[in-house]
């Protein structure tokens, strides 16, 4: 009996040491977890502060861009504050540098719509079907176009109360049209080609060569002469050597197109549309925010058409 008790007494210090070590380990783990939670909370708080500041900076950019005396090359549109780790970049572009999808569909310019999709790599029959589906989506009747889609087709897809039978209120609505899923794969940047806010037709002084080429039925290489002429020798917009066209016929003549004999092409273009897209992107720390505002008559009596706020990863 004495021997057993003696052995137990000898083991007690060892057991106590192990218990102390385990206790220290548990307390250390708890301390580390607490520090991580505190650090995470601090990061969230910091992100919220910087996010709020970035949004405020983006708002400031919109205010500057909306000022009618500010030109597109004004240095006020770009500001970098290295001391506070902040920056603002604002761009002013004409909304008519994009195709107005409602104008194209309502004018029944199926040739141009189909050509856009074929230019993006869509097969002719698929392009025709999507063009007809867009027409059926916008028109007010229930008569199905040759390759289009009306109520029955959307019902079969499990989608009720479609098509809307009205013009598009927003570009994102185009995604609902049967066949647009193919465009998402072929041309993920398709939204940069369309708008619902411009005056209607494509501004030949503002559009990129690729868009001009499809509307004018020439190659992008041929169409590049239009923006290069507008930008002048320095290749920079809104500088002294800019040479914007004063009439559509002069621009088309450089492409070898007679505006009088090709009225179908000439009517796709316009000059000096007054709808402006103001894109204000701001950063504070690691947080970025973007506000896009579309104004009509920015230099006169401005009308707000659209405003969106985006968190940039």
C-alpha positions as CSV (number, residue, x, y, z in Angstrom):
1,X,0.0,0.0,0.0
2,X,2.7,2.4,0.9
3,X,4.5,1.6,-2.4
4,X,1.4,2.4,-4.5
5,X,0.8,5.7,-2.7
6,X,4.4,6.6,-3.1
7,X,4.2,6.1,-6.9
8,X,1.0,8.1,-7.1
9,X,2.7,11.0,-5.2
10,X,5.6,10.8,-7.6
11,X,3.3,11.1,-10.6
12,X,1.2,14.1,-9.3
13,X,3.8,16.8,-10.2
14,X,4.0,15.4,-13.8
15,X,0.2,15.4,-14.1
16,X,0.0,18.9,-12.8
17,X,2.7,20.0,-15.3
18,X,0.8,18.5,-18.2
19,X,-2.4,20.2,-17.0
20,X,-0.6,23.5,-16.8
21,X,0.8,23.1,-20.3
22,X,-2.7,22.3,-21.7
23,X,-4.2,25.3,-19.9
24,X,-1.5,27.5,-21.4
25,X,-2.1,26.1,-24.8
26,X,-5.9,26.7,-24.5
27,X,-5.4,30.3,-23.2
28,X,-2.9,31.0,-26.1
29,X,-5.4,29.7,-28.6
30,X,-8.1,31.8,-27.1
31,X,-5.8,34.8,-27.2
32,X,-4.9,34.3,-30.8
33,X,-8.5,33.8,-31.8
34,X,-9.5,37.0,-30.0
35,X,-6.7,38.9,-31.7
36,X,-7.8,37.6,-35.1
37,X,-11.4,38.6,-34.4
38,X,-10.3,42.1,-33.3
39,X,-8.1,42.4,-36.4
40,X,-10.9,41.3,-38.6
41,X,-13.3,43.8,-37.1
42,X,-10.7,46.5,-37.5
43,X,-10.3,45.6,-41.2
44,X,-14.0,45.7,-41.7
45,X,-14.2,49.1,-40.0
46,X,-11.3,50.4,-42.0
47,X,-12.9,49.1,-45.3
48,X,-16.2,50.8,-44.4
49,X,-14.4,54.1,-43.7
50,X,-12.4,53.9,-47.0
51,X,-15.5,52.7,-48.9
52,X,-17.5,55.7,-47.6
53,X,-14.6,58.0,-48.5
54,X,-14.3,56.5,-52.0
55,X,-18.0,57.0,-52.6
56,X,-17.7,60.6,-51.5
57,X,-14.7,61.1,-53.8
58,X,-16.7,59.6,-56.7
59,X,-19.6,62.0,-55.9
60,X,-17.1,64.9,-56.1
61,X,-16.0,63.6,-59.5
62,X,-19.5,63.6,-60.8
63,X,-20.0,67.2,-59.5
64,X,-16.9,68.3,-61.4
65,X,-17.8,66.4,-64.6
66,X,-21.4,67.8,-64.6
67,X,-20.0,71.4,-64.6
68,X,-20.7,72.7,-68.1
69,X,-17.5,74.7,-68.3
70,X,-15.3,71.5,-67.7
71,X,-13.9,70.1,-70.9
72,X,-13.1,66.4,-71.5
73,X,-9.3,67.1,-71.2
74,X,-9.6,69.3,-68.1
75,X,-6.9,68.3,-65.5
76,X,-9.6,68.7,-62.8
77,X,-11.0,65.3,-64.0
78,X,-8.0,63.4,-62.7
79,X,-6.6,63.8,-59.2
80,X,-4.1,61.7,-57.2
81,X,-3.4,62.4,-53.6
82,X,-0.5,60.2,-52.6
83,X,-0.3,61.6,-49.1
84,X,-3.8,60.3,-48.3
85,X,-3.6,57.4,-50.7
86,X,-6.6,58.6,-52.7
87,X,-7.4,59.2,-56.4
88,X,-10.2,60.2,-58.7
89,X,-10.6,59.7,-62.4
90,X,-13.5,61.1,-64.4
91,X,-14.3,60.6,-68.1
92,X,-16.8,62.4,-70.2
93,X,-18.1,60.6,-73.3
94,X,-20.9,61.0,-75.7
95,X,-23.7,58.4,-75.1
96,X,-24.3,58.5,-78.8
97,X,-21.0,56.7,-79.3
98,X,-23.1,53.6,-78.8
99,X,-26.0,52.2,-80.7
100,X,-29.5,53.0,-79.3
101,X,-31.1,49.6,-79.4
102,X,-34.6,51.0,-79.2
103,X,-34.0,53.2,-82.2
104,X,-32.6,50.3,-84.2
105,X,-35.5,48.0,-83.4
106,X,-38.3,50.5,-83.7
107,X,-36.8,51.7,-87.0
108,X,-36.8,48.1,-88.1
109,X,-33.2,48.3,-89.2
110,X,-32.8,44.6,-89.0
111,X,-29.9,44.6,-91.5
112,X,-27.7,46.6,-89.1
113,X,-28.8,44.6,-86.0
114,X,-28.1,41.4,-87.8
115,X,-24.7,42.7,-89.1
116,X,-23.7,43.6,-85.5
117,X,-24.3,40.0,-84.3
118,X,-22.5,38.5,-87.4
119,X,-19.6,40.8,-86.8
120,X,-19.3,39.3,-83.3
121,X,-19.1,35.8,-84.7
122,X,-22.7,34.7,-84.7
123,X,-24.0,32.5,-87.6
124,X,-26.4,34.0,-90.0
125,X,-29.5,32.0,-88.9
126,X,-28.8,32.6,-85.2
127,X,-28.3,36.3,-85.9
128,X,-31.6,36.5,-87.8
129,X,-33.4,34.7,-85.0
130,X,-32.1,37.0,-82.3
131,X,-32.9,40.0,-84.4
132,X,-36.5,38.9,-84.8
133,X,-36.7,38.0,-81.1
134,X,-35.6,41.6,-80.2
135,X,-38.3,42.9,-82.5
136,X,-41.0,40.7,-80.9
137,X,-39.8,41.9,-77.5
138,X,-40.3,45.5,-78.3
139,X,-43.4,45.6,-80.6
140,X,-46.8,45.8,-79.1
141,X,-48.5,43.0,-81.0
142,X,-48.6,39.2,-80.5
143,X,-47.7,38.5,-84.1
144,X,-44.5,36.5,-84.1
145,X,-41.7,37.5,-86.5
146,X,-40.4,34.8,-88.9
147,X,-37.7,33.6,-86.5
148,X,-38.8,35.5,-83.4
149,X,-40.3,34.7,-80.0
150,X,-43.6,35.7,-78.5
151,X,-45.6,34.5,-75.4
152,X,-45.7,30.8,-76.3
153,X,-42.0,30.5,-76.8
154,X,-41.2,32.2,-73.4
155,X,-43.9,30.1,-71.7
156,X,-42.2,27.0,-73.0
157,X,-39.0,28.3,-71.4
158,X,-40.8,28.6,-68.1
159,X,-40.9,32.4,-68.2
160,X,-44.3,34.1,-67.8
161,X,-45.4,37.7,-68.8
162,X,-42.7,37.9,-71.4
163,X,-41.9,39.5,-73.8
164,X,-42.6,42.9,-72.3
165,X,-43.9,44.4,-75.6
166,X,-42.3,47.8,-75.0
167,X,-39.0,49.5,-75.6
168,X,-36.1,48.6,-73.3
169,X,-35.9,50.7,-70.2
170,X,-32.4,49.5,-69.4
171,X,-29.7,47.7,-71.3
172,X,-29.8,44.8,-68.9
173,X,-33.3,43.9,-70.1
174,X,-31.8,42.8,-73.3
175,X,-30.4,39.8,-71.5
176,X,-34.0,38.5,-71.1
177,X,-34.5,38.1,-74.9
178,X,-34.2,34.6,-76.2
179,X,-30.8,34.1,-77.8
180,X,-28.9,36.8,-75.9
181,X,-27.2,34.1,-73.8
182,X,-25.1,33.3,-77.0
183,X,-24.1,37.0,-77.2
184,X,-22.8,36.8,-73.6
185,X,-20.4,34.1,-74.7
186,X,-19.4,35.6,-78.0
187,X,-19.0,39.2,-76.8
188,X,-18.9,39.7,-73.1
189,X,-18.5,43.5,-73.6
190,X,-21.7,43.8,-75.7
191,X,-23.1,46.4,-73.2
192,X,-20.4,48.8,-74.4
193,X,-22.1,48.8,-77.8
194,X,-25.7,49.7,-76.8
195,X,-27.6,52.3,-74.9
196,X,-31.2,53.4,-74.4
197,X,-30.3,57.0,-73.5
198,X,-28.9,58.7,-76.6
199,X,-30.8,60.8,-79.0
200,X,-31.0,57.8,-81.3
201,X,-28.4,57.4,-84.0
202,X,-24.7,56.9,-83.9
203,X,-22.6,60.1,-83.6
204,X,-19.9,59.8,-86.3
205,X,-17.6,62.2,-84.5
206,X,-17.7,60.2,-81.2
207,X,-18.0,56.5,-82.1
208,X,-15.1,54.0,-82.3
209,X,-14.0,52.7,-85.7
210,X,-15.4,49.3,-85.0
211,X,-19.0,50.6,-84.5
212,X,-18.7,52.9,-87.4
213,X,-17.5,50.1,-89.7
214,X,-20.6,48.0,-89.0
215,X,-23.0,50.8,-89.5
216,X,-21.3,52.0,-92.7
217,X,-20.8,48.5,-94.0
218,X,-17.0,48.9,-94.4
219,X,-14.1,47.2,-92.7
220,X,-12.8,48.5,-89.3
221,X,-9.5,49.4,-91.1
222,X,-11.4,51.6,-93.6
223,X,-13.5,53.1,-90.8
224,X,-10.5,54.1,-88.8
225,X,-10.0,57.1,-91.0
226,X,-13.0,58.7,-89.4
227,X,-11.8,58.9,-85.7
228,X,-8.2,59.6,-86.9
229,X,-9.5,62.6,-88.8
230,X,-11.6,63.8,-85.9
231,X,-8.7,63.5,-83.4
232,X,-6.2,65.4,-85.6
233,X,-2.5,64.8,-85.8
234,X,-1.9,64.5,-82.1
235,X,-4.5,61.7,-81.8
236,X,-6.0,63.2,-78.7
237,X,-9.6,64.2,-78.4
238,X,-10.6,67.8,-77.4
239,X,-7.4,69.5,-78.4
240,X,-6.8,72.4,-80.7
241,X,-6.1,70.3,-83.8
242,X,-9.4,68.3,-83.6
243,X,-11.3,68.3,-86.9
244,X,-14.8,67.1,-86.2
245,X,-17.1,66.6,-89.3
246,X,-19.7,69.2,-89.9
247,X,-22.0,67.0,-91.9
248,X,-22.5,63.3,-92.4
249,X,-21.9,63.3,-96.2
250,X,-18.3,64.6,-95.8
251,X,-17.5,61.8,-93.3
252,X,-19.1,59.1,-95.5
253,X,-17.3,60.3,-98.6
254,X,-14.0,59.4,-97.0
255,X,-15.3,55.9,-96.8
256,X,-16.3,56.0,-100.5
257,X,-20.0,56.2,-99.7
258,X,-22.4,58.6,-101.4
259,X,-24.8,59.7,-98.8
260,X,-27.4,60.6,-101.4
261,X,-27.5,57.1,-102.9
262,X,-27.1,55.3,-99.6
263,X,-29.7,57.0,-97.4
264,X,-30.1,53.8,-95.5
265,X,-26.5,54.2,-94.2
266,X,-26.6,57.9,-93.8
267,X,-29.6,57.8,-91.6
268,X,-27.7,55.6,-89.1
269,X,-25.5,58.5,-88.2
270,X,-25.8,61.9,-86.4
271,X,-23.7,64.8,-85.2
272,X,-23.3,66.5,-81.9
273,X,-25.7,64.5,-79.7
274,X,-26.1,66.2,-76.4
275,X,-26.3,63.1,-74.2
276,X,-23.2,62.7,-72.0
277,X,-22.0,59.8,-69.9
278,X,-20.0,60.8,-66.8
279,X,-17.9,58.0,-65.4
280,X,-16.4,58.8,-62.0
281,X,-14.1,56.2,-60.5
282,X,-12.5,56.9,-57.1
283,X,-10.2,55.0,-54.7
284,X,-9.5,55.5,-51.0
285,X,-7.0,53.1,-49.6
286,X,-7.9,49.7,-51.2
287,X,-11.6,50.6,-51.6
288,X,-12.9,51.6,-55.0
289,X,-16.3,53.0,-56.1
290,X,-17.7,54.0,-59.4
291,X,-20.6,56.3,-60.2
292,X,-22.0,56.5,-63.8
293,X,-24.3,59.4,-64.5
294,X,-26.0,60.1,-67.9
295,X,-27.1,63.7,-68.5
296,X,-28.9,65.3,-71.4
297,X,-28.0,68.9,-72.3
298,X,-25.0,69.0,-69.8
299,X,-24.0,72.5,-71.1
300,X,-27.5,73.9,-71.1
301,X,-30.4,72.8,-68.8
302,X,-29.2,69.3,-67.8
303,X,-31.6,66.5,-67.3
304,X,-30.6,63.4,-65.3
305,X,-31.4,60.3,-67.2
306,X,-29.6,57.6,-65.3
307,X,-27.4,57.1,-62.3
308,X,-25.7,53.9,-61.0
309,X,-23.3,53.1,-58.2
310,X,-20.8,50.2,-58.4
311,X,-18.4,48.7,-55.9
312,X,-15.2,47.7,-57.7
313,X,-13.4,44.7,-56.4
